[in-house]
């Protein structure tokens, strides 16, 4: 019974990772790609690691896996924010279908360097 | 049961990793490659968890802790580099 649950969780995590990788190919913009790539970084990893917790018995294993989940939930938003901020400030162009750029009136993208 | 599901999961993760590597090679700009590298590392960590569940080896768990720590450091470093030098 617990093996079935672990299998379902592991398959869900791997499926989310696959969907994100397809999205990395299909989306046409750094920001859209980041939007799709940060989903499995938190939810998919939490699902797969919970499946591994169920499949492996033992307090030490469970502690390590929960530590990885906690650390990922702490750092994934920070690194995504840092990449997004750096990308916007560097003046990366957006997809032509983009309708609104609400940050443009507040943050001036840095002018391109010539070298 | 667990053998079959982990085999399917590892196959899906392999396809996902290959797609990430394709995006890294095609690029677009530097942040594109950073995002692809970040999700490739997430896929590696998920794959290590799947392998640990399949074999019951506890060695993979230690590698997972180190890989997730190193991934955050690398992404932060490259994003400060992008902010200073511009995306190209």
N, CA and C atoms of all chains as a GROMACS GRO file, in nm:
protein
  609
    1UNK      N    1   0.084  -0.121   0.000
    1UNK     CA    2   0.000   0.000   0.000
    1UNK      C    3   0.087   0.125   0.000
    2UNK      N    4   0.187   0.125   0.092
    2UNK     CA    5   0.273   0.243   0.101
    2UNK      C    6   0.363   0.253  -0.022
    3UNK      N    7   0.388   0.137  -0.085
    3UNK     CA    8   0.468   0.136  -0.206
    3UNK      C    9   0.392   0.201  -0.322
    4UNK      N   10   0.260   0.176  -0.327
    4UNK     CA   11   0.178   0.237  -0.432
    4UNK      C   12   0.179   0.389  -0.417
    5UNK      N   13   0.166   0.435  -0.292
    5UNK     CA   14   0.165   0.579  -0.266
    5UNK      C   15   0.299   0.641  -0.306
    6UNK      N   16   0.408   0.573  -0.269
    6UNK     CA   17   0.541   0.623  -0.305
    6UNK      C   18   0.558   0.629  -0.457
    7UNK      N   19   0.506   0.527  -0.527
    7UNK     CA   20   0.518   0.525  -0.674
    7UNK      C   21   0.444   0.641  -0.736
    8UNK      N   22   0.321   0.667  -0.684
    8UNK     CA   23   0.241   0.777  -0.740
    8UNK      C   24   0.313   0.911  -0.720
    9UNK      N   25   0.370   0.931  -0.600
    9UNK     CA   26   0.437   1.058  -0.571
    9UNK      C   27   0.562   1.075  -0.659
   10UNK      N   28   0.639   0.966  -0.675
   10UNK     CA   29   0.761   0.975  -0.756
   10UNK      C   30   0.725   1.003  -0.902
   11UNK      N   31   0.620   0.935  -0.951
   11UNK     CA   32   0.581   0.958  -1.091
   11UNK      C   33   0.530   1.100  -1.111
   12UNK      N   34   0.458   1.156  -1.011
   12UNK     CA   35   0.411   1.293  -1.023
   12UNK      C   36   0.528   1.391  -1.029
   13UNK      N   37   0.629   1.369  -0.944
   13UNK     CA   38   0.745   1.458  -0.946
   13UNK      C   39   0.819   1.452  -1.077
   14UNK      N   40   0.840   1.330  -1.130
   14UNK     CA   41   0.912   1.317  -1.256
   14UNK      C   42   0.830   1.376  -1.371
   15UNK      N   43   0.697   1.360  -1.367
   15UNK     CA   44   0.612   1.418  -1.472
   15UNK      C   45   0.619   1.570  -1.471
   16UNK      N   46   0.621   1.630  -1.351
   16UNK     CA   47   0.632   1.776  -1.344
   16UNK      C   48   0.764   1.824  -1.403
   17UNK      N   49   0.872   1.749  -1.375
   17UNK     CA   50   1.002   1.786  -1.430
   17UNK      C   51   1.000   1.778  -1.582
   18UNK      N   52   0.934   1.676  -1.635
   18UNK     CA   53   0.927   1.662  -1.782
   18UNK      C   54   0.847   1.775  -1.844
   19UNK      N   55   0.733   1.812  -1.778
   19UNK     CA   56   0.652   1.922  -1.830
   19UNK      C   57   0.732   2.052  -1.831
   20UNK      N   58   0.811   2.074  -1.725
   20UNK     CA   59   0.892   2.196  -1.720
   20UNK      C   60   0.996   2.198  -1.830
   21UNK      N   61   1.056   2.081  -1.859
   21UNK     CA   62   1.158   2.078  -1.964
   21UNK      C   63   1.095   2.104  -2.101
   22UNK      N   64   0.972   2.053  -2.123
   22UNK     CA   65   0.904   2.082  -2.249
   22UNK      C   66   0.874   2.232  -2.258
   23UNK      N   67   0.832   2.291  -2.144
   23UNK     CA   68   0.804   2.434  -2.141
   23UNK      C   69   0.927   2.517  -2.170
   24UNK      N   70   1.044   2.470  -2.125
   24UNK     CA   71   1.168   2.542  -2.156
   24UNK      C   72   1.190   2.550  -2.306
   25UNK      N   73   1.144   2.449  -2.380
   25UNK     CA   74   1.159   2.452  -2.526
   25UNK      C   75   1.053   2.537  -2.592
   26UNK      N   76   0.930   2.535  -2.537
   26UNK     CA   77   0.816   2.593  -2.608
   26UNK      C   78   0.803   2.743  -2.585
   27UNK      N   79   0.839   2.792  -2.466
   27UNK     CA   80   0.814   2.932  -2.435
   27UNK      C   81   0.924   3.020  -2.497
   28UNK      N   82   0.886   3.143  -2.532
   28UNK     CA   83   0.976   3.222  -2.613
   28UNK      C   84   1.045   3.338  -2.545
   29UNK      N   85   1.063   3.332  -2.415
   29UNK     CA   86   1.101   3.450  -2.340
   29UNK      C   87   1.169   3.403  -2.212
   30UNK      N   88   1.270   3.476  -2.167
   30UNK     CA   89   1.338   3.432  -2.044
   30UNK      C   90   1.242   3.427  -1.927
   31UNK      N   91   1.152   3.528  -1.919
   31UNK     CA   92   1.064   3.536  -1.803
   31UNK      C   93   0.960   3.425  -1.806
   32UNK      N   94   0.908   3.394  -1.924
   32UNK     CA   95   0.813   3.283  -1.936
   32UNK      C   96   0.880   3.151  -1.906
   33UNK      N   97   1.004   3.136  -1.953
   33UNK     CA   98   1.077   3.011  -1.925
   33UNK      C   99   1.104   2.997  -1.777
   34UNK      N  100   1.135   3.110  -1.711
   34UNK     CA  101   1.158   3.104  -1.568
   34UNK      C  102   1.030   3.066  -1.494
   35UNK      N  103   0.917   3.121  -1.543
   35UNK     CA  104   0.787   3.089  -1.484
   35UNK      C  105   0.762   2.939  -1.487
   36UNK      N  106   0.794   2.873  -1.598
   36UNK     CA  107   0.766   2.730  -1.606
   36UNK      C  108   0.875   2.648  -1.539
   37UNK      N  109   0.998   2.702  -1.531
   37UNK     CA  110   1.108   2.621  -1.478
   37UNK      C  111   1.111   2.618  -1.326
   38UNK      N  112   1.046   2.715  -1.260
   38UNK     CA  113   1.054   2.717  -1.114
   38UNK      C  114   0.943   2.636  -1.048
   39UNK      N  115   0.851   2.579  -1.128
   39UNK     CA  116   0.746   2.495  -1.066
   39UNK      C  117   0.801   2.363  -1.015
   40UNK      N  118   0.874   2.284  -1.098
   40UNK     CA  119   0.923   2.158  -1.043
   40UNK      C  120   1.033   2.178  -0.941
   41UNK      N  121   1.096   2.298  -0.941
   41UNK     CA  122   1.202   2.322  -0.844
   41UNK      C  123   1.149   2.316  -0.702
   42UNK      N  124   1.021   2.353  -0.682
   42UNK     CA  125   0.968   2.339  -0.545
   42UNK      C  126   0.870   2.222  -0.536
   43UNK      N  127   0.762   2.226  -0.616
   43UNK     CA  128   0.657   2.124  -0.599
   43UNK      C  129   0.702   1.986  -0.645
   44UNK      N  130   0.766   1.980  -0.762
   44UNK     CA  131   0.807   1.850  -0.813
   44UNK      C  132   0.909   1.783  -0.724
   45UNK      N  133   1.004   1.864  -0.676
   45UNK     CA  134   1.105   1.806  -0.588
   45UNK      C  135   1.042   1.760  -0.457
   46UNK      N  136   0.948   1.839  -0.403
   46UNK     CA  137   0.884   1.799  -0.277
   46UNK      C  138   0.807   1.668  -0.296
   47UNK      N  139   0.737   1.654  -0.411
   47UNK     CA  140   0.662   1.531  -0.436
   47UNK      C  141   0.754   1.411  -0.446
   48UNK      N  142   0.861   1.423  -0.527
   48UNK     CA  143   0.951   1.309  -0.548
   48UNK      C  144   1.022   1.271  -0.420
   49UNK      N  145   1.062   1.373  -0.342
   49UNK     CA  146   1.135   1.341  -0.219
   49UNK      C  147   1.042   1.282  -0.113
   50UNK      N  148   0.915   1.325  -0.112
   50UNK     CA  149   0.820   1.262  -0.020
   50UNK      C  150   0.799   1.116  -0.058
   51UNK      N  151   0.795   1.089  -0.191
   51UNK     CA  152   0.788   0.950  -0.235
   51UNK      C  153   0.907   0.870  -0.190
   52UNK      N  154   1.027   0.930  -0.196
   52UNK     CA  155   1.147   0.860  -0.151
   52UNK      C  156   1.144   0.837   0.000
   53UNK      N  157   1.087   0.934   0.074
   53UNK     CA  158   1.072   0.917   0.220
   53UNK      C  159   0.985   0.795   0.249
   54UNK      N  160   0.875   0.782   0.172
   54UNK     CA  161   0.784   0.669   0.195
   54UNK      C  162   0.850   0.537   0.156
   55UNK      N  163   0.934   0.541   0.050
   55UNK     CA  164   0.993   0.416   0.002
   55UNK      C  165   1.108   0.371   0.091
   56UNK      N  166   1.183   0.466   0.150
   56UNK     CA  167   1.297   0.429   0.234
   56UNK      C  168   1.258   0.443   0.380
   57UNK      N  169   1.275   0.338   0.456
   57UNK     CA  170   1.248   0.347   0.599
   57UNK      C  171   1.371   0.401   0.670
   58UNK      N  172   1.354   0.445   0.794
   58UNK     CA  173   1.469   0.487   0.872
   58UNK      C  174   1.467   0.635   0.905
   59UNK      N  175   1.502   0.668   1.029
   59UNK     CA  176   1.496   0.807   1.073
   59UNK      C  177   1.601   0.892   1.004
   60UNK      N  178   1.722   0.837   0.985
   60UNK     CA  179   1.830   0.915   0.924
   60UNK      C  180   1.798   0.954   0.782
   61UNK      N  181   1.744   0.860   0.704
   61UNK     CA  182   1.708   0.889   0.565
   61UNK      C  183   1.601   0.995   0.558
   62UNK      N  184   1.498   0.980   0.643
   62UNK     CA  185   1.388   1.076   0.643
   62UNK      C  186   1.437   1.216   0.678
   63UNK      N  187   1.529   1.223   0.777
   63UNK     CA  188   1.580   1.353   0.818
   63UNK      C  189   1.653   1.422   0.704
   64UNK      N  190   1.738   1.345   0.632
   64UNK     CA  191   1.814   1.405   0.522
   64UNK      C  192   1.721   1.455   0.411
   65UNK      N  193   1.619   1.372   0.379
   65UNK     CA  194   1.529   1.411   0.270
   65UNK      C  195   1.449   1.534   0.307
   66UNK      N  196   1.401   1.541   0.432
   66UNK     CA  197   1.324   1.659   0.475
   66UNK      C  198   1.414   1.782   0.478
   67UNK      N  199   1.542   1.762   0.513
   67UNK     CA  200   1.638   1.873   0.511
   67UNK      C  201   1.652   1.929   0.370
   68UNK      N  202   1.662   1.840   0.271
   68UNK     CA  203   1.675   1.886   0.132
   68UNK      C  204   1.549   1.962   0.090
   69UNK      N  205   1.429   1.910   0.126
   69UNK     CA  206   1.305   1.978   0.089
   69UNK      C  207   1.300   2.118   0.151
   70UNK      N  208   1.334   2.127   0.280
   70UNK     CA  209   1.330   2.257   0.350
   70UNK      C  210   1.428   2.354   0.285
   71UNK      N  211   1.548   2.308   0.257
   71UNK     CA  212   1.648   2.396   0.198
   71UNK      C  213   1.605   2.443   0.060
   72UNK      N  214   1.544   2.353  -0.016
   72UNK     CA  215   1.498   2.391  -0.149
   72UNK      C  216   1.387   2.496  -0.140
   73UNK      N  217   1.295   2.480  -0.044
   73UNK     CA  218   1.188   2.578  -0.031
   73UNK      C  219   1.241   2.712   0.017
   74UNK      N  220   1.354   2.711   0.090
   74UNK     CA  221   1.413   2.839   0.132
   74UNK      C  222   1.482   2.908   0.015
   75UNK      N  223   1.554   2.832  -0.069
   75UNK     CA  224   1.643   2.895  -0.165
   75UNK      C  225   1.584   2.911  -0.304
   76UNK      N  226   1.486   2.831  -0.343
   76UNK     CA  227   1.434   2.840  -0.480
   76UNK      C  228   1.374   2.978  -0.509
   77UNK      N  229   1.292   3.037  -0.420
   77UNK     CA  230   1.241   3.172  -0.451
   77UNK      C  231   1.351   3.276  -0.457
   78UNK      N  232   1.454   3.262  -0.370
   78UNK     CA  233   1.561   3.361  -0.370
   78UNK      C  234   1.637   3.359  -0.501
   79UNK      N  235   1.673   3.239  -0.547
   79UNK     CA  236   1.753   3.235  -0.670
   79UNK      C  237   1.669   3.276  -0.790
   80UNK      N  238   1.539   3.240  -0.792
   80UNK     CA  239   1.454   3.283  -0.903
   80UNK      C  240   1.441   3.434  -0.904
   81UNK      N  241   1.426   3.495  -0.787
   81UNK     CA  242   1.416   3.641  -0.779
   81UNK      C  243   1.544   3.707  -0.828
   82UNK      N  244   1.659   3.650  -0.787
   82UNK     CA  245   1.787   3.709  -0.827
   82UNK      C  246   1.805   3.703  -0.979
   83UNK      N  247   1.772   3.587  -1.038
   83UNK     CA  248   1.788   3.577  -1.184
   83UNK      C  249   1.693   3.673  -1.254
   84UNK      N  250   1.567   3.681  -1.206
   84UNK     CA  251   1.470   3.769  -1.270
   84UNK      C  252   1.512   3.914  -1.262
   85UNK      N  253   1.560   3.956  -1.144
   85UNK     CA  254   1.602   4.095  -1.128
   85UNK      C  255   1.721   4.127  -1.218
   86UNK      N  256   1.819   4.037  -1.218
   86UNK     CA  257   1.938   4.061  -1.300
   86UNK      C  258   1.901   4.066  -1.448
   87UNK      N  259   1.809   3.976  -1.489
   87UNK     CA  260   1.769   3.974  -1.629
   87UNK      C  261   1.699   4.102  -1.669
   88UNK      N  262   1.608   4.150  -1.582
   88UNK     CA  263   1.533   4.271  -1.616
   88UNK      C  264   1.626   4.391  -1.620
   89UNK      N  265   1.714   4.402  -1.520
   89UNK     CA  266   1.803   4.519  -1.514
   89UNK      C  267   1.904   4.519  -1.627
   90UNK      N  268   1.935   4.400  -1.678
   90UNK     CA  269   2.032   4.394  -1.789
   90UNK      C  270   1.967   4.435  -1.920
   91UNK      N  271   1.833   4.458  -1.918
   91UNK     CA  272   1.767   4.506  -2.040
   91UNK      C  273   1.741   4.397  -2.141
   92UNK      N  274   1.714   4.276  -2.097
   92UNK     CA  275   1.682   4.169  -2.191
   92UNK      C  276   1.548   4.197  -2.257
   93UNK      N  277   1.542   4.179  -2.389
   93UNK     CA  278   1.416   4.208  -2.458
   93UNK      C  279   1.314   4.098  -2.430
   94UNK      N  280   1.185   4.139  -2.428
   94UNK     CA  281   1.078   4.045  -2.399
   94UNK      C  282   1.019   3.993  -2.530
   95UNK      N  283   0.933   3.894  -2.516
   95UNK     CA  284   0.864   3.836  -2.631
   95UNK      C  285   0.774   3.942  -2.694
   96UNK      N  286   0.758   3.944  -2.826
   96UNK     CA  287   0.673   4.046  -2.890
   96UNK      C  288   0.527   4.043  -2.844
   97UNK      N  289   0.479   3.930  -2.792
   97UNK     CA  290   0.341   3.920  -2.748
   97UNK      C  291   0.318   3.978  -2.608
   98UNK      N  292   0.422   4.027  -2.544
   98UNK     CA  293   0.407   4.080  -2.409
   98UNK      C  294   0.319   4.205  -2.411
   99UNK      N  295   0.216   4.208  -2.325
   99UNK     CA  296   0.122   4.319  -2.327
   99UNK      C  297   0.163   4.431  -2.234
  100UNK      N  298   0.197   4.396  -2.110
  100UNK     CA  299   0.227   4.498  -2.011
  100UNK      C  300   0.367   4.480  -1.957
  101UNK      N  301   0.434   4.589  -1.931
  101UNK     CA  302   0.561   4.586  -1.860
  101UNK      C  303   0.551   4.688  -1.748
  102UNK      N  304   0.494   4.646  -1.634
  102UNK     CA  305   0.464   4.742  -1.528
  102UNK      C  306   0.589   4.792  -1.459
  103UNK      N  307   0.698   4.717  -1.469
  103UNK     CA  308   0.820   4.761  -1.403
  103UNK      C  309   0.894   4.867  -1.482
  104UNK      N  310   0.860   4.880  -1.612
  104UNK     CA  311   0.941   4.965  -1.698
  104UNK      C  312   0.937   5.111  -1.654
  105UNK      N  313   0.822   5.156  -1.597
  105UNK     CA  314   0.814   5.295  -1.556
  105UNK      C  315   0.886   5.319  -1.424
  106UNK      N  316   0.916   5.211  -1.350
  106UNK     CA  317   0.977   5.228  -1.218
  106UNK      C  318   1.126   5.199  -1.218
  107UNK      N  319   1.166   5.099  -1.295
  107UNK     CA  320   1.308   5.062  -1.300
  107UNK      C  321   1.357   5.081  -1.442
  108UNK      N  322   1.457   5.166  -1.455
  108UNK     CA  323   1.519   5.182  -1.586
  108UNK      C  324   1.616   5.067  -1.608
  109UNK      N  325   1.600   4.993  -1.717
  109UNK     CA  326   1.702   4.893  -1.749
  109UNK      C  327   1.833   4.963  -1.779
  110UNK      N  328   1.940   4.900  -1.731
  110UNK     CA  329   2.072   4.958  -1.751
  110UNK      C  330   2.103   4.964  -1.901
  111UNK      N  331   2.160   5.073  -1.950
  111UNK     CA  332   2.192   5.078  -2.093
  111UNK      C  333   2.298   4.975  -2.128
  112UNK      N  334   2.288   4.925  -2.249
  112UNK     CA  335   2.383   4.823  -2.296
  112UNK      C  336   2.524   4.879  -2.303
  113UNK      N  337   2.620   4.799  -2.261
  113UNK     CA  338   2.759   4.841  -2.274
  113UNK      C  339   2.807   4.807  -2.414
  114UNK      N  340   2.901   4.886  -2.460
  114UNK     CA  341   2.941   4.869  -2.599
  114UNK      C  342   3.047   4.760  -2.615
  115UNK      N  343   3.125   4.733  -2.508
  115UNK     CA  344   3.236   4.637  -2.526
  115UNK      C  345   3.185   4.495  -2.534
  116UNK      N  346   0.647  -0.330  -0.812
  116UNK     CA  347   0.569  -0.206  -0.822
  116UNK      C  348   0.662  -0.085  -0.825
  117UNK      N  349   0.746  -0.078  -0.722
  117UNK     CA  350   0.837   0.036  -0.714
  117UNK      C  351   0.942   0.031  -0.826
  118UNK      N  352   0.979  -0.092  -0.868
  118UNK     CA  353   1.076  -0.105  -0.977
  118UNK      C  354   1.021  -0.046  -1.106
  119UNK      N  355   0.893  -0.081  -1.137
  119UNK     CA  356   0.832  -0.034  -1.262
  119UNK      C  357   0.819   0.118  -1.260
  120UNK      N  358   0.766   0.172  -1.149
  120UNK     CA  359   0.741   0.316  -1.147
  120UNK      C  360   0.871   0.395  -1.149
  121UNK      N  361   0.976   0.345  -1.081
  121UNK     CA  362   1.102   0.420  -1.086
  121UNK      C  363   1.166   0.411  -1.223
  122UNK      N  364   1.145   0.300  -1.295
  122UNK     CA  365   1.197   0.293  -1.432
  122UNK      C  366   1.131   0.397  -1.521
  123UNK      N  367   0.996   0.409  -1.510
  123UNK     CA  368   0.925   0.509  -1.590
  123UNK      C  369   0.971   0.650  -1.552
  124UNK      N  370   0.987   0.673  -1.420
  124UNK     CA  371   1.028   0.806  -1.374
  124UNK      C  372   1.167   0.841  -1.424
  125UNK      N  373   1.258   0.743  -1.422
  125UNK     CA  374   1.394   0.772  -1.469
  125UNK      C  375   1.396   0.799  -1.619
  126UNK      N  376   1.309   0.729  -1.695
  126UNK     CA  377   1.302   0.757  -1.839
  126UNK      C  378   1.252   0.899  -1.863
  127UNK      N  379   1.146   0.940  -1.791
  127UNK     CA  380   1.092   1.076  -1.807
  127UNK      C  381   1.197   1.179  -1.769
  128UNK      N  382   1.273   1.152  -1.661
  128UNK     CA  383   1.375   1.247  -1.618
  128UNK      C  384   1.489   1.256  -1.719
  129UNK      N  385   1.520   1.145  -1.786
  129UNK     CA  386   1.625   1.150  -1.888
  129UNK      C  387   1.584   1.238  -2.004
  130UNK      N  388   1.457   1.223  -2.049
  130UNK     CA  389   1.409   1.309  -2.158
  130UNK      C  390   1.413   1.455  -2.115
  131UNK      N  391   1.371   1.482  -1.991
  131UNK     CA  392   1.370   1.620  -1.940
  131UNK      C  393   1.511   1.677  -1.936
  132UNK      N  394   1.608   1.597  -1.891
  132UNK     CA  395   1.746   1.645  -1.884
  132UNK      C  396   1.799   1.673  -2.024
  133UNK      N  397   1.764   1.587  -2.121
  133UNK     CA  398   1.810   1.611  -2.258
  133UNK      C  399   1.751   1.741  -2.312
  134UNK      N  400   1.622   1.768  -2.282
  134UNK     CA  401   1.560   1.893  -2.329
  134UNK      C  402   1.628   2.014  -2.265
  135UNK      N  403   1.663   2.003  -2.137
  135UNK     CA  404   1.733   2.114  -2.070
  135UNK      C  405   1.868   2.139  -2.135
  136UNK      N  406   1.940   2.031  -2.169
  136UNK     CA  407   2.071   2.048  -2.231
  136UNK      C  408   2.057   2.113  -2.368
  137UNK      N  409   1.948   2.077  -2.441
  137UNK     CA  410   1.925   2.140  -2.572
  137UNK      C  411   1.903   2.290  -2.555
  138UNK      N  412   1.825   2.327  -2.452
  138UNK     CA  413   1.800   2.470  -2.429
  138UNK      C  414   1.929   2.542  -2.390
  139UNK      N  415   2.014   2.472  -2.313
  139UNK     CA  416   2.141   2.532  -2.274
  139UNK      C  417   2.230   2.554  -2.395
  140UNK      N  418   2.226   2.461  -2.491
  140UNK     CA  419   2.311   2.475  -2.609
  140UNK      C  420   2.257   2.582  -2.702
  141UNK      N  421   2.121   2.586  -2.720
  141UNK     CA  422   2.064   2.685  -2.810
  141UNK      C  423   2.065   2.824  -2.749
  142UNK      N  424   2.047   2.828  -2.617
  142UNK     CA  425   2.060   2.953  -2.545
  142UNK      C  426   1.956   3.055  -2.585
  143UNK      N  427   2.001   3.165  -2.644
  143UNK     CA  428   1.917   3.281  -2.659
  143UNK      C  429   1.993   3.393  -2.591
  144UNK      N  430   1.998   3.386  -2.459
  144UNK     CA  431   2.082   3.480  -2.385
  144UNK      C  432   2.140   3.406  -2.265
  145UNK      N  433   2.224   3.475  -2.192
  145UNK     CA  434   2.289   3.412  -2.076
  145UNK      C  435   2.188   3.369  -1.969
  146UNK      N  436   2.086   3.452  -1.934
  146UNK     CA  437   1.988   3.406  -1.835
  146UNK      C  438   1.914   3.281  -1.877
  147UNK      N  439   1.890   3.263  -2.009
  147UNK     CA  440   1.826   3.140  -2.056
  147UNK      C  441   1.907   3.019  -2.016
  148UNK      N  442   2.038   3.029  -2.036
  148UNK     CA  443   2.125   2.916  -2.001
  148UNK      C  444   2.127   2.893  -1.851
  149UNK      N  445   2.124   3.003  -1.773
  149UNK     CA  446   2.126   2.988  -1.627
  149UNK      C  447   2.000   2.917  -1.580
  150UNK      N  448   1.884   2.958  -1.636
  150UNK     CA  449   1.758   2.894  -1.598
  150UNK      C  450   1.759   2.746  -1.635
  151UNK      N  451   1.812   2.716  -1.755
  151UNK     CA  452   1.818   2.576  -1.798
  151UNK      C  453   1.911   2.494  -1.709
  152UNK      N  454   2.022   2.555  -1.668
  152UNK     CA  455   2.116   2.484  -1.580
  152UNK      C  456   2.054   2.458  -1.444
  153UNK      N  457   1.979   2.559  -1.395
  153UNK     CA  458   1.912   2.545  -1.266
  153UNK      C  459   1.811   2.430  -1.269
  154UNK      N  460   1.731   2.424  -1.377
  154UNK     CA  461   1.632   2.316  -1.381
  154UNK      C  462   1.698   2.182  -1.410
  155UNK      N  463   1.814   2.182  -1.476
  155UNK     CA  464   1.888   2.056  -1.494
  155UNK      C  465   1.934   2.002  -1.359
  156UNK      N  466   1.978   2.094  -1.270
  156UNK     CA  467   2.022   2.049  -1.138
  156UNK      C  468   1.904   1.996  -1.057
  157UNK      N  469   1.787   2.061  -1.070
  157UNK     CA  470   1.667   2.010  -1.002
  157UNK      C  471   1.635   1.869  -1.050
  158UNK      N  472   1.648   1.848  -1.183
  158UNK     CA  473   1.620   1.715  -1.239
  158UNK      C  474   1.719   1.613  -1.185
  159UNK      N  475   1.846   1.652  -1.170
  159UNK     CA  476   1.947   1.560  -1.116
  159UNK      C  477   1.912   1.521  -0.973
  160UNK      N  478   1.869   1.621  -0.893
  160UNK     CA  479   1.836   1.591  -0.753
  160UNK      C  480   1.714   1.499  -0.746
  161UNK      N  481   1.613   1.525  -0.831
  161UNK     CA  482   1.496   1.436  -0.832
  161UNK      C  483   1.536   1.296  -0.874
  162UNK      N  484   1.626   1.287  -0.974
  162UNK     CA  485   1.672   1.156  -1.018
  162UNK      C  486   1.748   1.082  -0.910
  163UNK      N  487   1.828   1.154  -0.831
  163UNK     CA  488   1.898   1.090  -0.720
  163UNK      C  489   1.799   1.037  -0.617
  164UNK      N  490   1.691   1.114  -0.592
  164UNK     CA  491   1.588   1.067  -0.498
  164UNK      C  492   1.522   0.941  -0.551
  165UNK      N  493   1.494   0.938  -0.682
  165UNK     CA  494   1.432   0.819  -0.742
  165UNK      C  495   1.525   0.698  -0.731
  166UNK      N  496   1.654   0.721  -0.758
  166UNK     CA  497   1.752   0.612  -0.747
  166UNK      C  498   1.762   0.562  -0.603
  167UNK      N  499   1.759   0.654  -0.507
  167UNK     CA  500   1.767   0.614  -0.367
  167UNK      C  501   1.645   0.531  -0.329
  168UNK      N  502   1.526   0.571  -0.379
  168UNK     CA  503   1.406   0.494  -0.349
  168UNK      C  504   1.410   0.358  -0.416
  169UNK      N  505   1.476   0.349  -0.533
  169UNK     CA  506   1.480   0.223  -0.607
  169UNK      C  507   1.577   0.123  -0.544
  170UNK      N  508   1.697   0.173  -0.507
  170UNK     CA  509   1.799   0.081  -0.458
  170UNK      C  510   1.805   0.071  -0.307
  171UNK      N  511   1.755   0.174  -0.237
  171UNK     CA  512   1.767   0.174  -0.092
  171UNK      C  513   1.904   0.215  -0.042
  172UNK      N  514   1.991   0.263  -0.132
  172UNK     CA  515   2.123   0.310  -0.092
  172UNK      C  516   2.110   0.446  -0.025
  173UNK      N  517   2.179   0.465   0.088
  173UNK     CA  518   2.172   0.595   0.154
  173UNK      C  519   2.281   0.689   0.104
  174UNK      N  520   2.371   0.636   0.019
  174UNK     CA  521   2.479   0.721  -0.034
  174UNK      C  522   2.423   0.834  -0.119
  175UNK      N  523   2.315   0.805  -0.196
  175UNK     CA  524   2.258   0.905  -0.285
  175UNK      C  525   2.203   1.026  -0.208
  176UNK      N  526   2.160   1.002  -0.084
  176UNK     CA  527   2.101   1.113  -0.008
  176UNK      C  528   2.205   1.218   0.025
  177UNK      N  529   2.327   1.175   0.060
  177UNK     CA  530   2.433   1.272   0.088
  177UNK      C  531   2.465   1.354  -0.036
  178UNK      N  532   2.471   1.286  -0.153
  178UNK     CA  533   2.500   1.358  -0.277
  178UNK      C  534   2.390   1.460  -0.304
  179UNK      N  535   2.264   1.424  -0.272
  179UNK     CA  536   2.152   1.517  -0.294
  179UNK      C  537   2.168   1.644  -0.213
  180UNK      N  538   2.207   1.630  -0.085
  180UNK     CA  539   2.225   1.748   0.000
  180UNK      C  540   2.331   1.840  -0.060
  181UNK      N  541   2.443   1.783  -0.099
  181UNK     CA  542   2.552   1.864  -0.154
  181UNK      C  543   2.510   1.929  -0.286
  182UNK      N  544   2.440   1.855  -0.372
  182UNK     CA  545   2.402   1.909  -0.503
  182UNK      C  546   2.305   2.025  -0.488
  183UNK      N  547   2.207   2.014  -0.396
  183UNK     CA  548   2.112   2.125  -0.383
  183UNK      C  549   2.179   2.247  -0.323
  184UNK      N  550   2.277   2.226  -0.232
  184UNK     CA  551   2.350   2.342  -0.177
  184UNK      C  552   2.432   2.411  -0.285
  185UNK      N  553   2.503   2.332  -0.365
  185UNK     CA  554   2.590   2.390  -0.468
  185UNK      C  555   2.509   2.460  -0.575
  186UNK      N  556   2.390   2.409  -0.607
  186UNK     CA  557   2.308   2.471  -0.710
  186UNK      C  558   2.269   2.612  -0.673
  187UNK      N  559   2.230   2.633  -0.548
  187UNK     CA  560   2.191   2.768  -0.504
  187UNK      C  561   2.309   2.863  -0.514
  188UNK      N  562   2.426   2.818  -0.468
  188UNK     CA  563   2.545   2.905  -0.472
  188UNK      C  564   2.579   2.943  -0.616
  189UNK      N  565   2.576   2.847  -0.707
  189UNK     CA  566   2.611   2.875  -0.845
  189UNK      C  567   2.515   2.972  -0.910
  190UNK      N  568   2.384   2.952  -0.888
  190UNK     CA  569   2.285   3.041  -0.948
  190UNK      C  570   2.301   3.184  -0.897
  191UNK      N  571   2.325   3.199  -0.766
  191UNK     CA  572   2.342   3.332  -0.709
  191UNK      C  573   2.465   3.401  -0.767
  192UNK      N  574   2.573   3.326  -0.780
  192UNK     CA  575   2.696   3.384  -0.836
  192UNK      C  576   2.674   3.432  -0.978
  193UNK      N  577   2.613   3.347  -1.061
  193UNK     CA  578   2.598   3.385  -1.202
  193UNK      C  579   2.502   3.502  -1.215
  194UNK      N  580   2.398   3.510  -1.126
  194UNK     CA  581   2.304   3.621  -1.140
  194UNK      C  582   2.369   3.754  -1.102
  195UNK      N  583   2.460   3.755  -1.004
  195UNK     CA  584   2.532   3.880  -0.977
  195UNK      C  585   2.621   3.917  -1.095
  196UNK      N  586   2.678   3.815  -1.158
  196UNK     CA  587   2.760   3.840  -1.277
  196UNK      C  588   2.678   3.902  -1.389
  197UNK      N  589   2.557   3.848  -1.410
  197UNK     CA  590   2.468   3.900  -1.515
  197UNK      C  591   2.430   4.045  -1.484
  198UNK      N  592   2.402   4.072  -1.355
  198UNK     CA  593   2.358   4.208  -1.319
  198UNK      C  594   2.469   4.309  -1.342
  199UNK      N  595   2.593   4.267  -1.325
  199UNK     CA  596   2.704   4.362  -1.343
  199UNK      C  597   2.743   4.378  -1.490
  200UNK      N  598   2.743   4.267  -1.563
  200UNK     CA  599   2.799   4.271  -1.697
  200UNK      C  600   2.694   4.280  -1.807
  201UNK      N  601   2.566   4.254  -1.775
  201UNK     CA  602   2.464   4.256  -1.879
  201UNK      C  603   2.448   4.118  -1.941
  202UNK      N  604   2.325   4.093  -1.993
  202UNK     CA  605   2.295   3.962  -2.048
  202UNK      C  606   2.335   3.954  -2.194
  203UNK      N  607   2.412   3.857  -2.228
  203UNK     CA  608   2.450   3.841  -2.369
  203UNK      C  609   2.452   3.695  -2.405
   0.00000   0.00000   0.00000
